[in-house]
Amino acid sequence: MENGTKREGLGKLNVSSSLQVEQPLPKSKLWKIIMVASIAAGVQFGWALQLSLLTPYVQLLGIPHKYASFIWLCGPISGMIVQPVVGYYSDNCSSRFGRRRPFIAAGAALVTIAVFLIGFAADLGHASGDPLEKGSKPRAIAVFVVGFWILDVANNMLQGPCRALLADLSGGKSGRMRTANAFFSFFMAVGNILGYAAGSYSKLYKVFPFSKTQACDIYCANLKSCFFIAIFLLLSLTTLALSFVRESELPEKEEQEIDEKLAGAGKSKVPFFGEIFGALKDLPRPMWILLLVTCLNWIAWFPFFLYDTDWMAKEVYGGKVGDGRLYDLGVRAGALGLLLQSVVLGFMSLGVEFLGKKIGGAKRLWGILNFVLATCLAMTIVVTKMAEKSRQHHAGTGLLMAPTPGVKIGALTLFALLGIPLAVTFSIPFALASIFSSNAGSGQGLSLGVLNLAIVVPQMLVSIVGGPWDALFGGGNLPGFVVGAVAAAASGVLALTLLPSPPADAKPAVAMGGFH
């Protein structure tokens, strides 16, 4: 899944076994690459809102905690199905508007429809007969689920063609591709920061006063307002890019080379998924170990991705779904934590290669930081217990007060520290997959497609099992985090002991992305 996450699923890394001298990227083409890459900011803005606000929102609509994770199944499913299908048809599209641009435009239009359905789910549900009182709102839930799945499909529909268009504009030149991916990653970070900042601001609804209605309280109105901004940002960036960057402007030689590659690929009679499962049979041992380590790594990450803001609201702040006060404050604090995490992630992603050299290799860095991930997830228990022991009630009203500054700082510090192992998760697995596939003579795209299975399958597993697992232990978020800590530690052990070290002369170029 080119993932929020789908939180584009993840960033890709390119490996070049030989150095080539390339001409500098012309300024006229550079700004076109920047315009196309900027679409990532609009897409990631929406993903950031999904990751920080939607799990609490679905519980406000009346979906129990143990079933909330099922909704997130769409991300990995659409990442596994939609992206390959859209990629195949965009490669072979003969529209007069170009190969990629029709899919990018359609994806942006679907995002607009989906966001409207999600933001107005409570209002549409009430208009259809849902009660205003607290409790389950089945019609609003139905509207929300339809909108949410459309949103995930649309975002996956957008990101693949955007990356493909960047590749087309780069003409297959590795240096230009690194530049294009660097800009794409930069704008993803910008979108993350803007999205989490908007999600953490509790009075955004005042900018759109009509967003608060009888059926839509302040939390719902803030979410609706955030999505208004997301629509404006995405449509503005997409319109500018598609208006000024035309695929017909590709240099004739580069366009001819691309068409020849597509013509060769079009002769293959084997479907994409047939190639994926066929490749599994011939995987070398290092790739199988890499898939296992990656699978455990994502079993560790995904429970936190699903329930990070919910944990902050319930376990840290002591709020309850629908209480309208502490729970909302906790969700905003969680969004602030994700904002801090994104900043650390951005800086850390620039230092992954340097740290790998200092520590003794990529696999050692990944293994060590998996133990950091395990420690941080285990520390959520400590922070939760500290919050429970320091609970205070207001002397006059008797209402439960927000946690002490020390507890808040501890929780926010955990969020920020998790940005360090997250940067490695978004880079090193793809670097190793590229290196191992190059050594085995396999195709880069196919090897990364196989690696994606080790990401989306754990996400689907956690989405199905996570909620019921937490319910077995009282309905909190800590049981899932504990499983994540164990999985992270196991991933670290396997990375340090079984995962082969890549050749010393392999120098992958890192392009960090986000999960969906």
LORO-780521 format. One line per field, with one value per residue (C-alpha): residue number from 1; residue in three letters; x, y, z. Coordinates in Angstrom, 1 decimal, padded with zeros to 4 digits, m for minus. Example, Ala and Ser with C-alpha at 12.3 -4.5 7.8 and 13.67 -1.06 7.14 Angstrom:
k = [1, 2];
r = [ALA, SER];
X = [012.3, 013.7];
Y = [m004.5, m001.1];
Z = [007.8, 007.1];
This chain:
k = [1, 2, 3, 4, 5, 6, 7, 8, 9, 10, 11, 12, 13, 14, 15, 16, 17, 18, 19, 20, 21, 22, 23, 24, 25, 26, 27, 28, 29, 30, 31, 32, 33, 34, 35, 36, 37, 38, 39, 40, 41, 42, 43, 44, 45, 46, 47, 48, 49, 50, 51, 52, 53, 54, 55, 56, 57, 58, 59, 60, 61, 62, 63, 64, 65, 66, 67, 68, 69, 70, 71, 72, 73, 74, 75, 76, 77, 78, 79, 80, 81, 82, 83, 84, 85, 86, 87, 88, 89, 90, 91, 92, 93, 94, 95, 96, 97, 98, 99, 100, 101, 102, 103, 104, 105, 106, 107, 108, 109, 110, 111, 112, 113, 114, 115, 116, 117, 118, 119, 120, 121, 122, 123, 124, 125, 126, 127, 128, 129, 130, 131, 132, 133, 134, 135, 136, 137, 138, 139, 140, 141, 142, 143, 144, 145, 146, 147, 148, 149, 150, 151, 152, 153, 154, 155, 156, 157, 158, 159, 160, 161, 162, 163, 164, 165, 166, 167, 168, 169, 170, 171, 172, 173, 174, 175, 176, 177, 178, 179, 180, 181, 182, 183, 184, 185, 186, 187, 188, 189, 190, 191, 192, 193, 194, 195, 196, 197, 198, 199, 200, 201, 202, 203, 204, 205, 206, 207, 208, 209, 210, 211, 212, 213, 214, 215, 216, 217, 218, 219, 220, 221, 222, 223, 224, 225, 226, 227, 228, 229, 230, 231, 232, 233, 234, 235, 236, 237, 238, 239, 240, 241, 242, 243, 244, 245, 246, 247, 248, 249, 250, 251, 252, 253, 254, 255, 256, 257, 258, 259, 260, 261, 262, 263, 264, 265, 266, 267, 268, 269, 270, 271, 272, 273, 274, 275, 276, 277, 278, 279, 280, 281, 282, 283, 284, 285, 286, 287, 288, 289, 290, 291, 292, 293, 294, 295, 296, 297, 298, 299, 300, 301, 302, 303, 304, 305, 306, 307, 308, 309, 310, 311, 312, 313, 314, 315, 316, 317, 318, 319, 320, 321, 322, 323, 324, 325, 326, 327, 328, 329, 330, 331, 332, 333, 334, 335, 336, 337, 338, 339, 340, 341, 342, 343, 344, 345, 346, 347, 348, 349, 350, 351, 352, 353, 354, 355, 356, 357, 358, 359, 360, 361, 362, 363, 364, 365, 366, 367, 368, 369, 370, 371, 372, 373, 374, 375, 376, 377, 378, 379, 380, 381, 382, 383, 384, 385, 386, 387, 388, 389, 390, 391, 392, 393, 394, 395, 396, 397, 398, 399, 400, 401, 402, 403, 404, 405, 406, 407, 408, 409, 410, 411, 412, 413, 414, 415, 416, 417, 418, 419, 420, 421, 422, 423, 424, 425, 426, 427, 428, 429, 430, 431, 432, 433, 434, 435, 436, 437, 438, 439, 440, 441, 442, 443, 444, 445, 446, 447, 448, 449, 450, 451, 452, 453, 454, 455, 456, 457, 458, 459, 460, 461, 462, 463, 464, 465, 466, 467, 468, 469, 470, 471, 472, 473, 474, 475, 476, 477, 478, 479, 480, 481, 482, 483, 484, 485, 486, 487, 488, 489, 490, 491, 492, 493, 494, 495, 496, 497, 498, 499, 500, 501, 502, 503, 504, 505, 506, 507, 508, 509, 510, 511, 512, 513, 514, 515, 516];
r = [MET, GLU, ASN, GLY, THR, LYS, ARG, GLU, GLY, LEU, GLY, LYS, LEU, ASN, VAL, SER, SER, SER, LEU, GLN, VAL, GLU, GLN, PRO, LEU, PRO, LYS, SER, LYS, LEU, TRP, LYS, ILE, ILE, MET, VAL, ALA, SER, ILE, ALA, ALA, GLY, VAL, GLN, PHE, GLY, TRP, ALA, LEU, GLN, LEU, SER, LEU, LEU, THR, PRO, TYR, VAL, GLN, LEU, LEU, GLY, ILE, PRO, HIS, LYS, TYR, ALA, SER, PHE, ILE, TRP, LEU, CYS, GLY, PRO, ILE, SER, GLY, MET, ILE, VAL, GLN, PRO, VAL, VAL, GLY, TYR, TYR, SER, ASP, ASN, CYS, SER, SER, ARG, PHE, GLY, ARG, ARG, ARG, PRO, PHE, ILE, ALA, ALA, GLY, ALA, ALA, LEU, VAL, THR, ILE, ALA, VAL, PHE, LEU, ILE, GLY, PHE, ALA, ALA, ASP, LEU, GLY, HIS, ALA, SER, GLY, ASP, PRO, LEU, GLU, LYS, GLY, SER, LYS, PRO, ARG, ALA, ILE, ALA, VAL, PHE, VAL, VAL, GLY, PHE, TRP, ILE, LEU, ASP, VAL, ALA, ASN, ASN, MET, LEU, GLN, GLY, PRO, CYS, ARG, ALA, LEU, LEU, ALA, ASP, LEU, SER, GLY, GLY, LYS, SER, GLY, ARG, MET, ARG, THR, ALA, ASN, ALA, PHE, PHE, SER, PHE, PHE, MET, ALA, VAL, GLY, ASN, ILE, LEU, GLY, TYR, ALA, ALA, GLY, SER, TYR, SER, LYS, LEU, TYR, LYS, VAL, PHE, PRO, PHE, SER, LYS, THR, GLN, ALA, CYS, ASP, ILE, TYR, CYS, ALA, ASN, LEU, LYS, SER, CYS, PHE, PHE, ILE, ALA, ILE, PHE, LEU, LEU, LEU, SER, LEU, THR, THR, LEU, ALA, LEU, SER, PHE, VAL, ARG, GLU, SER, GLU, LEU, PRO, GLU, LYS, GLU, GLU, GLN, GLU, ILE, ASP, GLU, LYS, LEU, ALA, GLY, ALA, GLY, LYS, SER, LYS, VAL, PRO, PHE, PHE, GLY, GLU, ILE, PHE, GLY, ALA, LEU, LYS, ASP, LEU, PRO, ARG, PRO, MET, TRP, ILE, LEU, LEU, LEU, VAL, THR, CYS, LEU, ASN, TRP, ILE, ALA, TRP, PHE, PRO, PHE, PHE, LEU, TYR, ASP, THR, ASP, TRP, MET, ALA, LYS, GLU, VAL, TYR, GLY, GLY, LYS, VAL, GLY, ASP, GLY, ARG, LEU, TYR, ASP, LEU, GLY, VAL, ARG, ALA, GLY, ALA, LEU, GLY, LEU, LEU, LEU, GLN, SER, VAL, VAL, LEU, GLY, PHE, MET, SER, LEU, GLY, VAL, GLU, PHE, LEU, GLY, LYS, LYS, ILE, GLY, GLY, ALA, LYS, ARG, LEU, TRP, GLY, ILE, LEU, ASN, PHE, VAL, LEU, ALA, THR, CYS, LEU, ALA, MET, THR, ILE, VAL, VAL, THR, LYS, MET, ALA, GLU, LYS, SER, ARG, GLN, HIS, HIS, ALA, GLY, THR, GLY, LEU, LEU, MET, ALA, PRO, THR, PRO, GLY, VAL, LYS, ILE, GLY, ALA, LEU, THR, LEU, PHE, ALA, LEU, LEU, GLY, ILE, PRO, LEU, ALA, VAL, THR, PHE, SER, ILE, PRO, PHE, ALA, LEU, ALA, SER, ILE, PHE, SER, SER, ASN, ALA, GLY, SER, GLY, GLN, GLY, LEU, SER, LEU, GLY, VAL, LEU, ASN, LEU, ALA, ILE, VAL, VAL, PRO, GLN, MET, LEU, VAL, SER, ILE, VAL, GLY, GLY, PRO, TRP, ASP, ALA, LEU, PHE, GLY, GLY, GLY, ASN, LEU, PRO, GLY, PHE, VAL, VAL, GLY, ALA, VAL, ALA, ALA, ALA, ALA, SER, GLY, VAL, LEU, ALA, LEU, THR, LEU, LEU, PRO, SER, PRO, PRO, ALA, ASP, ALA, LYS, PRO, ALA, VAL, ALA, MET, GLY, GLY, PHE, HIS];
X = [000.0, 001.5, 000.7, m001.3, m000.2, m001.8, m000.9, 001.4, 002.1, 005.7, 008.7, 010.7, 014.5, 016.5, 019.7, 022.3, 025.3, 027.2, 027.7, 026.6, 027.3, 024.1, 023.3, 021.9, 018.1, 016.9, 015.1, 012.1, 011.6, 012.6, 009.6, 007.3, 008.6, 008.1, 004.5, 003.6, 005.4, 003.5, 000.3, 001.8, 001.2, m002.5, m002.8, m000.7, m002.7, m005.7, m003.9, m002.7, m006.3, m007.3, m004.6, m005.2, m008.9, m011.0, m010.6, m012.0, m014.7, m016.0, m016.5, m018.4, m020.8, m021.4, m019.0, m017.6, m013.8, m013.4, m015.0, m013.3, m010.2, m012.3, m012.9, m009.1, m009.1, m009.6, m006.1, m004.1, m006.8, m006.8, m003.0, m002.7, m005.3, m006.0, m002.4, m001.3, m004.5, m004.3, m000.6, m001.3, m004.1, m002.2, 000.8, m001.4, m003.7, m004.0, m006.1, m005.4, m005.0, m002.0, m001.4, m001.2, m003.2, m006.7, m006.1, m004.7, m007.7, m010.2, m008.5, m008.7, m012.4, m013.1, m011.3, m013.6, m016.7, m015.3, m014.4, m017.8, m019.5, m017.2, m017.5, m021.3, m021.9, m023.5, m025.7, m026.8, m027.5, m029.6, m031.5, m032.2, m033.6, m030.7, m031.4, m029.5, m029.0, m025.7, m025.5, m025.2, m026.1, m026.4, m027.2, m024.3, m022.0, m023.1, m022.4, m019.1, m017.9, m018.8, m016.9, m013.9, m013.5, m013.8, m011.2, m008.7, m009.3, m009.0, m005.8, m004.2, m005.5, m003.7, m000.3, 000.7, 000.1, 001.8, 005.0, 004.7, 004.4, 007.5, 009.3, 008.2, 009.3, 012.7, 013.1, 014.4, 017.6, 018.5, 019.8, 016.6, 014.6, 016.3, 015.6, 011.9, 011.5, 013.3, 010.7, 007.9, 009.1, 009.6, 006.0, 004.7, 006.4, 004.9, 001.4, 001.9, 002.9, 000.1, m002.5, m001.4, m001.3, m004.8, m006.0, m004.5, m006.2, m009.5, m011.1, m010.8, m014.5, m014.9, m013.4, m016.4, m019.2, m021.8, m019.9, m021.4, m024.9, m027.4, m026.0, m022.4, m020.8, m017.5, m015.3, m017.2, m017.2, m013.5, m013.0, m015.3, m013.4, m010.1, m011.5, m012.6, m009.0, m007.8, m010.1, m009.0, m005.3, m005.5, m007.7, m005.6, m002.3, m003.7, m005.3, m002.1, 000.0, m002.3, m002.8, 000.9, 002.5, 001.6, 002.8, 003.1, 006.0, 008.2, 011.3, 010.8, 013.7, 012.7, 009.0, 010.1, 012.2, 009.3, 006.9, 009.3, 009.5, 005.7, 005.4, 007.7, 005.9, 002.6, 003.6, 003.6, 000.6, 001.0, m001.2, 000.4, m000.7, 000.4, 003.8, 003.8, 002.9, 005.2, 008.0, 007.4, 008.4, 011.8, 012.7, 016.2, 016.7, 017.7, 014.4, 012.4, 014.2, 013.6, 009.8, 009.6, 011.4, 009.3, 006.1, 006.9, 007.9, 004.5, 002.7, 004.5, 003.6, 000.0, m001.7, m000.1, m001.0, m004.6, m005.0, m002.4, m004.7, m007.4, m004.7, m003.9, m007.5, m008.6, m005.6, m003.6, m006.3, m008.9, m011.6, m014.6, m015.9, m018.6, m017.8, m017.0, m014.2, m011.2, m011.5, m011.4, m008.5, m006.7, m007.2, m005.8, m002.8, m002.3, m002.4, 000.2, 002.3, 002.0, 003.1, 006.2, 006.8, 006.6, 009.3, 011.6, 010.8, 011.8, 015.2, 015.9, 015.3, 018.1, 020.5, 019.7, 022.6, 025.1, 023.9, 024.1, 027.7, 028.6, 026.7, 028.0, 025.5, 021.8, 020.7, 022.3, 020.7, 017.3, 017.8, 018.8, 016.0, 013.5, 014.4, 013.9, 010.4, 009.7, 010.9, 008.7, 005.6, 006.2, 006.6, 003.0, 002.2, 004.4, 002.9, m000.7, 000.0, 001.5, m001.6, m003.9, m002.0, m002.0, m005.7, m007.1, m010.6, m011.6, m012.3, m015.4, m017.1, m015.7, m014.9, m011.8, m009.0, m006.4, m003.2, m000.3, 002.4, 004.8, 002.5, 001.8, 005.5, 006.1, 003.4, 004.5, 008.1, 007.1, 005.4, 008.4, 010.9, 008.9, 009.8, 013.4, 012.5, 009.8, 012.3, 014.2, 011.0, 010.3, 013.7, 015.9, 013.5, 013.1, 016.9, 017.6, 014.8, 016.4, 019.9, 018.8, 016.8, 019.7, 022.0, 019.5, 018.8, 015.2, 013.2, 013.1, 009.4, 008.4, 010.7, 009.1, 005.7, 006.5, 007.8, 004.5, 002.8, 004.8, 003.4, m000.3, m000.9, 000.1, m002.1, m005.1, m004.3, m004.2, m007.3, m009.3, m007.8, m006.8, m010.2, m011.4, m007.9, m008.1, m011.7, m010.5, m008.6, m011.2, m011.3, m008.3, m005.4, m002.5, m003.0, m002.3, 000.7, 002.1, 001.8, 003.5, 006.4, 006.9, 006.8, 009.2, 011.7, 011.4, 011.9, 015.1, 016.5, 015.9, 017.4, 020.6, 021.0, 019.5, 019.2, 022.3, 024.4, 024.2, 027.4, 029.7, 029.6, 025.8, 024.6, 020.9, 019.3, 016.6, 013.3, 011.2, 007.4, 004.4, 002.2, m001.4];
Y = [000.0, 003.2, 004.4, 006.8, 005.2, 003.5, 007.0, 006.4, 003.5, 003.6, 005.2, 003.4, 003.1, 002.8, 001.0, 001.7, m000.6, 001.9, 005.6, 007.6, 011.1, 012.9, 016.4, 018.7, 018.9, 021.8, 024.5, 024.3, 020.7, 021.1, 023.3, 020.9, 018.0, 020.2, 021.0, 017.3, 016.3, 019.0, 017.0, 014.7, 017.5, 017.5, 013.7, 013.4, 016.2, 014.0, 010.9, 012.8, 013.7, 010.1, 008.8, 011.3, 012.0, 009.2, 006.4, 008.6, 009.9, 006.5, 005.7, 009.0, 007.7, 004.6, 002.0, 000.1, 000.2, m003.5, m003.0, 000.3, m001.4, m003.3, 000.0, 000.4, m002.8, m000.6, 000.8, m002.4, m003.9, m000.9, m000.6, m004.2, m004.1, m000.5, 000.6, m002.3, m002.1, 001.7, 001.4, m001.2, 000.8, 004.1, 002.5, 001.4, 004.5, 006.1, 009.1, 012.4, 013.9, 011.6, 008.3, 009.6, 012.9, 011.3, 009.0, 011.9, 014.1, 011.2, 010.4, 014.1, 014.2, 011.0, 012.4, 015.4, 013.2, 010.9, 013.8, 015.3, 012.0, 011.6, 015.2, 015.3, 011.7, 012.8, 015.4, 013.0, 010.3, 012.6, 013.8, 010.1, 009.3, 008.9, 010.2, 013.1, 011.4, 009.5, 006.0, 004.1, 006.1, 003.4, 005.6, 008.0, 005.0, 003.6, 007.0, 007.3, 003.7, 004.3, 007.7, 006.2, 003.3, 005.7, 008.0, 005.2, 004.0, 007.5, 008.3, 005.1, 006.0, 009.4, 008.4, 005.7, 007.8, 010.8, 008.8, 007.4, 010.9, 011.9, 009.0, 009.9, 013.5, 012.2, 010.2, 007.2, 009.0, 007.8, 011.2, 013.0, 010.2, 010.8, 014.5, 013.9, 011.4, 013.8, 016.5, 014.0, 013.0, 016.7, 017.5, 014.4, 015.7, 019.1, 017.5, 015.5, 018.5, 020.7, 017.8, 017.1, 020.8, 021.3, 018.2, 019.5, 022.9, 022.7, 025.9, 025.5, 025.1, 028.9, 029.6, 027.6, 028.4, 026.6, 023.3, 023.0, 021.7, 019.9, 016.5, 017.6, 018.7, 020.7, 017.7, 016.7, 020.3, 020.5, 017.4, 018.7, 022.0, 020.1, 018.3, 021.5, 022.7, 019.3, 019.5, 023.1, 022.2, 019.0, 020.5, 023.6, 021.7, 019.1, 021.8, 023.7, 020.6, 019.3, 022.7, 023.5, 020.1, 018.2, 014.7, 015.8, 018.1, 015.1, 015.2, 013.1, 010.8, 010.2, 009.6, 007.2, 005.2, 005.1, 003.9, 001.2, m000.1, 000.0, m001.9, m004.6, m004.8, m005.1, m008.3, m010.1, m012.4, m012.9, m010.7, m008.5, m010.7, m013.8, m012.3, m011.5, m015.0, m016.5, m014.4, m015.8, m019.3, m018.1, m015.8, m016.1, m016.8, m013.2, m011.9, m014.4, m013.3, m009.7, m010.4, m012.0, m009.1, m006.6, m008.5, m008.5, m004.8, m003.8, m006.0, m003.8, m000.5, m000.8, m001.0, 002.3, 003.8, 002.8, 003.8, 006.4, 009.4, 007.2, 006.0, 009.6, 010.5, 007.4, 006.1, 009.3, 011.9, 009.6, 010.7, 008.7, 008.6, 011.3, 013.1, 016.2, 017.4, 015.3, 012.9, 015.8, 017.3, 014.0, 013.6, 017.1, 016.3, 013.1, 015.0, 017.3, 014.3, 013.1, 016.5, 016.2, 012.7, 014.0, 016.6, 014.0, 011.7, 014.3, 015.1, 011.4, 010.4, 012.7, 010.9, 007.2, 006.7, 008.5, 006.6, 003.3, 003.9, 004.8, 001.9, m000.7, m001.2, m000.9, m004.2, m003.4, 000.1, m001.5, m004.1, m001.7, 000.7, m002.1, m002.5, 001.3, 000.8, m002.1, 000.0, 003.0, 000.7, m000.9, 002.5, 003.3, 001.1, 003.2, 006.5, 005.1, 004.0, 007.4, 009.1, 006.9, 007.5, 011.3, 011.7, 014.8, 016.2, 019.8, 021.0, 023.0, 020.9, 017.5, 016.9, 015.0, 017.3, 016.9, 015.0, 016.7, 018.4, 015.6, 013.0, 015.1, 015.6, 011.9, 010.9, 013.6, 012.5, 008.9, 010.2, 012.2, 009.3, 007.0, 009.2, 007.7, 004.0, 005.1, 006.8, 003.5, 001.6, 003.9, 003.4, 000.4, m002.5, m001.0, m000.5, m004.1, m005.4, m003.5, m004.8, m008.4, m008.4, m006.9, m009.6, m012.2, m010.6, m009.9, m006.8, m003.9, m003.2, m006.8, m007.2, m004.1, m005.4, m008.6, m006.6, m004.7, m008.0, m008.2, m004.8, m005.0, m008.6, m007.6, m004.5, m006.6, m009.0, m006.3, m004.6, m007.9, m009.1, m005.9, m004.7, m008.1, m008.7, m005.4, m006.3, m009.5, m007.4, m004.7, m002.7, m000.5, 000.1, m001.4, m005.1, m004.3, m002.1, m005.0, m007.3, m004.7, m004.4, m008.2, m008.2, m005.3, m007.1, m010.3, m008.2, m006.7, m010.1, m011.6, m008.5, m008.8, m012.5, m013.9, m011.0, m011.0, m007.8, m006.1, m005.8, m003.0, m001.2, m001.1, 002.5, 002.8, 006.2, 006.8, 008.4, 008.4, 008.1, 007.5, 004.5, 004.1];
Z = [000.0, m001.0, 002.4, 005.1, 006.4, 003.5, 007.6, 000.1, 001.5, 001.7, 000.1, m002.6, m002.9, m006.0, m006.3, m009.0, m009.3, m011.4, m011.4, m014.5, m015.4, m016.1, m017.3, m014.7, m014.6, m016.7, m014.7, m017.0, m016.2, m012.5, m011.7, m013.5, m011.3, m008.2, m009.3, m009.7, m006.5, m004.6, m005.0, m002.3, 000.2, m000.5, m000.4, 002.8, 004.5, 004.2, 005.4, 008.4, 009.3, 008.9, 011.2, 013.9, 013.9, 012.2, 014.7, 017.5, 015.1, 014.2, 017.9, 018.3, 015.6, 017.7, 016.3, 019.3, 019.8, 019.1, 015.6, 014.7, 013.3, 010.7, 008.8, 008.3, 006.2, 003.2, 003.3, 002.8, 000.5, m001.8, m001.6, m002.7, m005.5, m006.6, m007.2, m009.4, m011.4, m011.8, m012.6, m015.3, m017.0, m016.7, m018.4, m021.3, m021.4, m024.9, m023.9, m025.6, m022.2, m021.5, m019.6, m016.1, m016.0, m016.4, m013.4, m011.2, m012.1, m011.4, m008.1, m007.0, m007.9, m005.9, m002.9, m003.0, m003.0, m000.3, 002.0, 001.6, 002.6, 005.7, 006.9, 006.5, 007.6, 010.9, 009.1, 006.4, 008.9, 011.0, 007.9, 007.1, 010.6, 013.1, 016.6, 018.0, 021.3, 022.1, 020.8, 017.6, 014.4, 011.8, 008.8, 009.6, 010.0, 006.6, 004.9, 006.7, 005.7, 002.1, 002.1, 003.9, 001.5, m001.5, 000.1, 000.5, m003.1, m004.4, m002.5, m003.9, m007.3, m007.0, m005.7, m008.2, m011.3, m009.6, m009.0, m012.5, m014.0, m012.0, m013.5, m017.0, m016.5, m015.3, m018.5, m016.6, m015.5, m012.0, m010.8, m011.9, m010.3, m007.0, m007.3, m008.1, m005.2, m002.9, m003.7, m003.4, 000.0, 001.1, 000.2, 002.0, 005.1, 004.5, 004.2, 007.4, 009.4, 008.1, 008.6, 012.2, 013.0, 011.7, 013.6, 016.9, 016.7, 018.5, 017.3, 013.5, 013.2, 013.9, 010.5, 009.0, 011.5, 009.4, 010.0, 013.5, 013.4, 015.6, 014.5, 014.3, 017.6, 017.9, 017.4, 014.3, 013.1, 013.5, 011.5, 008.8, 008.7, 008.4, 005.4, 003.8, 003.9, 002.6, m000.4, m001.2, m000.9, m003.0, m005.8, m006.0, m006.3, m008.7, m010.9, m011.1, m011.9, m014.5, m016.1, m016.5, m016.8, m020.0, m020.8, m024.4, m023.3, m022.6, m024.8, m027.9, m027.2, m023.6, m024.6, m027.3, m024.8, m022.4, m025.1, m026.1, m022.5, m022.3, m025.6, m024.3, m021.0, m022.9, m024.6, m021.3, m020.9, m017.2, m015.0, m012.4, m009.5, m011.3, m011.5, m007.8, m006.7, m009.3, m007.9, m004.4, m005.6, m006.8, m003.9, m002.6, 001.1, 002.0, 000.6, 002.6, 005.8, 004.8, 004.3, 007.8, 009.5, 007.6, 008.5, 012.2, 012.0, 010.7, 013.2, 015.7, 014.0, 012.9, 016.3, 017.2, 013.9, 014.5, 018.1, 019.0, 019.4, 021.0, 023.5, 024.4, 024.8, 026.9, 028.8, 029.2, 029.5, 031.1, 028.6, 027.4, 023.9, 023.5, 026.8, 024.6, 026.9, 028.0, 025.1, 022.6, 024.4, 024.4, 020.6, 020.0, 022.2, 020.2, 017.0, 018.4, 019.2, 015.6, 014.5, 016.6, 015.3, 011.7, 012.4, 014.0, 011.1, 008.6, 010.2, 010.9, 007.3, 006.3, 008.6, 008.0, 005.6, 007.9, 011.0, 009.1, 008.3, 011.9, 013.5, 011.1, 008.4, 007.5, 009.0, 012.3, 012.4, 011.6, 014.3, 017.0, 016.2, 016.3, 020.0, 020.4, 018.9, 021.3, 024.2, 023.2, 022.8, 026.2, 027.8, 026.9, 029.8, 032.2, 030.9, 031.3, 034.9, 035.7, 034.3, 036.3, 039.6, 039.0, 038.2, 039.9, 040.2, 040.2, 043.7, 042.7, 040.0, 040.8, 037.1, 036.1, 035.2, 032.4, 033.2, 034.9, 032.8, 033.5, 032.1, 029.0, 028.4, 028.8, 026.3, 023.8, 024.1, 023.2, 020.1, 019.1, 019.8, 017.6, 014.7, 014.8, 014.1, 011.7, 009.5, 009.2, 008.6, 005.6, 004.1, 004.9, 004.0, 000.5, 000.2, 001.1, m001.2, m004.1, m003.3, m002.8, m006.0, m007.9, m006.7, m007.7, m011.1, m010.3, m011.4, m009.0, m009.4, m008.9, m005.8, m004.2, m005.1, m003.2, m000.3, m000.2, 000.6, 003.8, 004.7, 003.7, 005.0, 008.6, 008.3, 007.4, 010.2, 012.8, 011.4, 011.8, 015.1, 016.8, 018.1, 019.4, 021.0, 022.9, 023.9, 025.6, 028.1, 028.8, 025.6, 026.1, 023.7, 025.7, 024.7, 021.1, 022.0, 024.1, 021.1, 019.0, 021.5, 021.3, 017.5, 017.3, 019.6, 017.5, 014.4, 015.9, 016.9, 013.4, 011.7, 013.8, 013.6, 010.4, 007.9, 005.6, 005.3, 001.9, m000.1, 001.0, m002.3, m002.5, m002.1, m002.4, m002.7, m000.1, m000.8, 002.3, 002.1, 004.4, 005.0, 004.0];
